[in-house]
Each structure stands twice: as C-alpha cells, then as structure tokens.
Amino acid sequence: MPRAQGHSSGGQAQAKNGIVVDMRGLNGIDAVQSEHVVVGAGARWSEVLRATLSHGLTPPVLTDYLELSVGGTLSVGGIGGTSHRSGLQTDNVAELEIVTEEDELRTCSRTRDSDLFDAVLGGRGRHGTIIRATLRLIPAKTCTRRYKLYYRELSPLLADQCLLVEDGRFDHIEGHARFADSGEWIYAMVLATHFDPGEEPDDAALLGRLGHESAEIDDMGCFDFLNQMEDDEAYLRSTGAWEQPHPWLDLMLPGSAAEDFIVETMRKLVLDDIGESGLVLFYPFHTRVITTPRVRVPAEPRAFLFSLLRTAPHDEVVVSRLVESNRELRQRALSLGGTVYLEHAESP
Ligand SMILES: Cc1cc2nc3c(=O)[nH]c(=O)nc-3n(C[C@H](O)[C@H](O)[C@H](O)COP(=O)(O)OP(=O)(O)OC[C@H]3O[C@@H](n4cnc5c(N)ncnc54)[C@H](O)[C@@H]3O)c2cc1C
C-alpha cells in the first residue's frame, strides 16, 4: 500500500498484515512546459505550485491544504475552490506512470491503457502505485482579491453559492461554518478572483445580487491565497489540535436534498460534536465537471460537498461516538442518492 504524507484520517494509507511503501522520496518536478508538468507522485502540491507559478502557470484545481502529495490526492479525487469550474484534480491529469499489482511499470492516459488510468485515479492506492503524473496547467494571475462574506442564516448562503456556480463570476467558491464563542454558528463564504496589477476586479459587480450581511475584502499574492492553510496549520499545531483524532466525514449530496440535509444535520450538532477548531464545509459543483469514473457523484446536475471536519479529544469513547454518528449520516446520505468522498479503509 503506498503512503505519502499520511494525512488521510480513516486508515486509508495503512495495510493490515501488508507492506506500506513510503512515496515521499519520489518528489521530483521536471521542467515546466507551457501546458503541463511531469511530477513525482510524492511531490507536495505546494512544491508543484511554486514551480509552476514561477512560469505564470498553475494546476486548475488545488486542495485547500497544499502539503498533501500529488499521489495522495489523485488517489481520492482532489476537490478545491475551483472545482465548480474545473472538476477534481483527477480530471486534470494527462498521463500517469504506474507500477501495477503485477510489478510492471506502465504508462497510461485516457487514450492509452485507459482501464488502468481509470482504475488508479480515485483508486485509493488499491489498483497500482502512481510513480509520476503529467498534470495539466493553465495560465495563472499574480494577485488575488479575497471576499469573505458573512451570513446570519445558512439558507441564503447556499442559495448564493448556487447562483455563483451558475454564473461563474468568481474563480474560487467555498463555504464554511464554525461555532463562535457565543455558541452560535458563524456562516461564511470565501470567494476569490485572481488578477494582474492594473486589472483590479469590480467589487460592486462581483457582489451584486448576493444576500450577505457583511463582507471583508483584501488583496494578496496568489500563492499566499492558495496557501492560506499554512497559518491555520501552525496555529493548530501550537494548540495541539493538529495531533488530535479527526473523525472526518465527507459526503457528496444531491442538489435536491442538500439544503435539508445540511440544515438538519447542523441543527443537531453541538460544540462537542465538532470541536473548538472543527469546521463544516460546503462546496457546490456541477456533477458534469467531474469525469473521473472512480469518483462517484450524485446522479443530479448539481451536488454539494458537505464535510464535517471534526476534532475530537484523545478519548476512545468520544471518538467511537463520533464515528458512529458519521456512519448514520453516511447511511442517510446514501439513501438520498448521496455518495461518500474519502471512503475509509474498511469501506467496500
Ligand atoms: C488538513 C487537510 C486538508 C485537506 N483538504 C482537502 C481538500 O481541500 N480537498 C480534498 O480533496 N482533500 C483534502 N484533504 C484530504 C486529502 O486529499 C486526502 O486525505 C489525501 O489522500 C491525503 O494525501 P496524502 O499525501 O496525505 O496521502 P496518504 O494519506 O499518504 O494516502 C492516502 C491514500 O492515497 C494512496 N496513495 C498515496 N500515494 C499514492 C501513490 N503514489 N499511488 C497510489 N496511491 C497512493 C494511499 O494508499 C491512500 O489510500 C485534506 C486532508 C487534510 C488532513
């Protein structure tokens, strides 16, 4: 079983009675070409992005956290703030070099040995080991304007997300909720537009017809925006929360059932269910942009990623309770036509 950064939180990079292969050394990055770059599967996305941005290029989709490995996210999908436009990271791979279960080194793509290509992307390391990947690149801008929009209620936020996915006015769309000290949920949408100096975005046009209560707007370098989780990681490491158990749940919900499911689930959550540093995420996307066969998406035109990023104390009883709660939510989502993203090791 290949293992890279080991950030999966459900045992996906472990092999019972088997051998785990550390992929981190295979982290080379070849010369960046105008439309692609070839990288070792152990390279981290932060390294890939640094290399490509210096040529004015970027992978079309990046995860929120850039210290994940290329092989690790290509084994699950890789969703991020631009997925509403460009699908998953697995949808933006041109070619792979794989070591198969029979120990053969093979090169595959959508047109060459496509069964192997389709089995490995989103294949959770079970159908071969990715050695190198040819990643598609698109032109990048140098600056980013970030808009943090705050909402009192969840429903208007979800409605605005749907509007934005339809009209595509922002490059980057995310939504999240966390508990405030008062015990109330804080709902926020993080949006971004990338630009070059002299082409500053028109805030009034971008924020038109949205139902937020307040907004914070700031400009930063593109890399700093995409690498926002660096500060969060440093903070969570300093408090110890980074090393606590993280019984996460990641679901893809069909558009027709998403709002009721999310509202109902969040209504029942209390602080102990999610933890002080816990976060709930919701990302809308068109299912047609996800073309990776192994990543199952709901059979509706629009879906939402809904993630409970729980932080639990080092207490087996509490962790078991949260894992059981995840199991129930997973079952309910499946019965509504949802799918599970980041399946855990024991999942079929
Ligand atoms: C803080 C944090 C933020 C995250 N943010 C996002 C996000 O924004 N979007 C998102 O989609 N996911 C996100 N994830 C989940 C993450 O994408 C997956 O857990 C990913 O698999 C972790 O990559 P890794 O390098 O740590 O892989 P590991 O945990 O080491 O391995 C994960 C899986 O990939 C397989 N694998 C690893 N390398 C290879 C290889 N070379 N060939 C074949 N299989 C391989 C392993 O066998 C295992 O099944 C996040 C996780 C964390 C902890």
The ligand as an SDF file (V2000), in Angstrom:
LIG
                    3D

 53 58  0  0  0  0  0  0  0  0999 V2000
   -5.6750   19.3340    6.6110 C   0  0  0  0  0  0  0  0  0  0  0  0
   -6.2550   18.5690    5.4440 C   0  0  0  0  0  0  0  0  0  0  0  0
   -6.8700   19.2670    4.4210 C   0  0  0  0  0  0  0  0  0  0  0  0
   -7.4140   18.5750    3.3410 C   0  0  0  0  0  0  0  0  0  0  0  0
   -8.0110   19.2880    2.3430 N   0  0  0  0  0  0  0  0  0  0  0  0
   -8.5310   18.6520    1.2900 C   0  0  0  0  0  0  0  0  0  0  0  0
   -9.1410   19.3800    0.2310 C   0  0  0  0  0  0  0  0  0  0  0  0
   -9.2110   20.6060    0.2420 O   0  0  0  0  0  0  0  0  0  0  0  0
   -9.6400   18.6750   -0.8180 N   0  0  0  0  0  0  0  0  0  0  0  0
   -9.5460   17.3060   -0.8830 C   0  0  0  0  0  0  0  0  0  0  0  0
   -9.9830   16.7290   -1.8710 O   0  0  0  0  0  0  0  0  0  0  0  0
   -8.9880   16.6040    0.1110 N   0  0  0  0  0  0  0  0  0  0  0  0
   -8.4890   17.2400    1.1900 C   0  0  0  0  0  0  0  0  0  0  0  0
   -7.9170   16.5050    2.2050 N   0  0  0  0  0  0  0  0  0  0  0  0
   -7.9250   15.0380    2.1160 C   0  0  0  0  0  0  0  0  0  0  0  0
   -6.7260   14.5590    1.3090 C   0  0  0  0  0  0  0  0  0  0  0  0
   -6.8530   14.9420   -0.0430 O   0  0  0  0  0  0  0  0  0  0  0  0
   -6.5900   13.0310    1.3170 C   0  0  0  0  0  0  0  0  0  0  0  0
   -6.6260   12.5260    2.6120 O   0  0  0  0  0  0  0  0  0  0  0  0
   -5.2900   12.6250    0.5970 C   0  0  0  0  0  0  0  0  0  0  0  0
   -5.4030   11.2750    0.2090 O   0  0  0  0  0  0  0  0  0  0  0  0
   -4.0880   12.8100    1.5060 C   0  0  0  0  0  0  0  0  0  0  0  0
   -2.8940   12.8320    0.7540 O   0  0  0  0  0  0  0  0  0  0  0  0
   -1.5760   12.2190    1.4200 P   0  0  0  0  0  0  0  0  0  0  0  0
   -0.4190   12.6020    0.5820 O   0  0  0  0  0  0  0  0  0  0  0  0
   -1.5000   12.5720    2.8610 O   0  0  0  0  0  0  0  0  0  0  0  0
   -1.8940   10.6870    1.2100 O   0  0  0  0  0  0  0  0  0  0  0  0
   -1.8110    9.4380    2.2380 P   0  0  0  0  0  0  0  0  0  0  0  0
   -2.6770    9.7150    3.4260 O   0  0  0  0  0  0  0  0  0  0  0  0
   -0.4030    9.0900    2.4840 O   0  0  0  0  0  0  0  0  0  0  0  0
   -2.5070    8.3420    1.3340 O   0  0  0  0  0  0  0  0  0  0  0  0
   -3.8760    8.4920    1.0280 C   0  0  0  0  0  0  0  0  0  0  0  0
   -4.3320    7.4470    0.0180 C   0  0  0  0  0  0  0  0  0  0  0  0
   -3.6320    7.6540   -1.1910 O   0  0  0  0  0  0  0  0  0  0  0  0
   -2.9360    6.4710   -1.5560 C   0  0  0  0  0  0  0  0  0  0  0  0
   -1.6790    6.8940   -2.1880 N   0  0  0  0  0  0  0  0  0  0  0  0
   -0.7450    7.7450   -1.6980 C   0  0  0  0  0  0  0  0  0  0  0  0
    0.2490    7.8910   -2.5950 N   0  0  0  0  0  0  0  0  0  0  0  0
   -0.0720    7.1180   -3.6610 C   0  0  0  0  0  0  0  0  0  0  0  0
    0.5600    6.8210   -4.9070 C   0  0  0  0  0  0  0  0  0  0  0  0
    1.7360    7.3590   -5.2480 N   0  0  0  0  0  0  0  0  0  0  0  0
   -0.0480    5.9590   -5.7560 N   0  0  0  0  0  0  0  0  0  0  0  0
   -1.2390    5.3970   -5.4520 C   0  0  0  0  0  0  0  0  0  0  0  0
   -1.8790    5.6290   -4.2860 N   0  0  0  0  0  0  0  0  0  0  0  0
   -1.2990    6.4850   -3.4050 C   0  0  0  0  0  0  0  0  0  0  0  0
   -2.7390    5.7060   -0.2570 C   0  0  0  0  0  0  0  0  0  0  0  0
   -2.5710    4.3170   -0.4780 O   0  0  0  0  0  0  0  0  0  0  0  0
   -4.0360    6.0180    0.4640 C   0  0  0  0  0  0  0  0  0  0  0  0
   -5.0790    5.1920    0.0150 O   0  0  0  0  0  0  0  0  0  0  0  0
   -7.3550   17.1570    3.2990 C   0  0  0  0  0  0  0  0  0  0  0  0
   -6.7410   16.4580    4.3440 C   0  0  0  0  0  0  0  0  0  0  0  0
   -6.1940   17.1560    5.3970 C   0  0  0  0  0  0  0  0  0  0  0  0
   -5.5450   16.3980    6.5180 C   0  0  0  0  0  0  0  0  0  0  0  0
  1  2  1  0
  2  3  1  0
  2 52  2  0
  3  4  2  0
  4  5  1  0
  4 50  1  0
  5  6  2  0
  6  7  1  0
  6 13  1  0
  7  8  2  0
  7  9  1  0
  9 10  1  0
 10 11  2  0
 10 12  1  0
 12 13  2  0
 13 14  1  0
 14 15  1  0
 14 50  1  0
 15 16  1  0
 16 17  1  0
 16 18  1  0
 18 19  1  0
 18 20  1  0
 20 21  1  0
 20 22  1  0
 22 23  1  0
 23 24  1  0
 24 25  2  0
 24 26  1  0
 24 27  1  0
 27 28  1  0
 28 29  2  0
 28 30  1  0
 28 31  1  0
 31 32  1  0
 32 33  1  0
 33 34  1  0
 33 48  1  0
 34 35  1  0
 35 36  1  0
 35 46  1  0
 36 37  1  0
 36 45  1  0
 37 38  2  0
 38 39  1  0
 39 40  1  0
 39 45  2  0
 40 41  1  0
 40 42  2  0
 42 43  1  0
 43 44  2  0
 44 45  1  0
 46 47  1  0
 46 48  1  0
 48 49  1  0
 50 51  2  0
 51 52  1  0
 52 53  1  0
M  END
$$$$
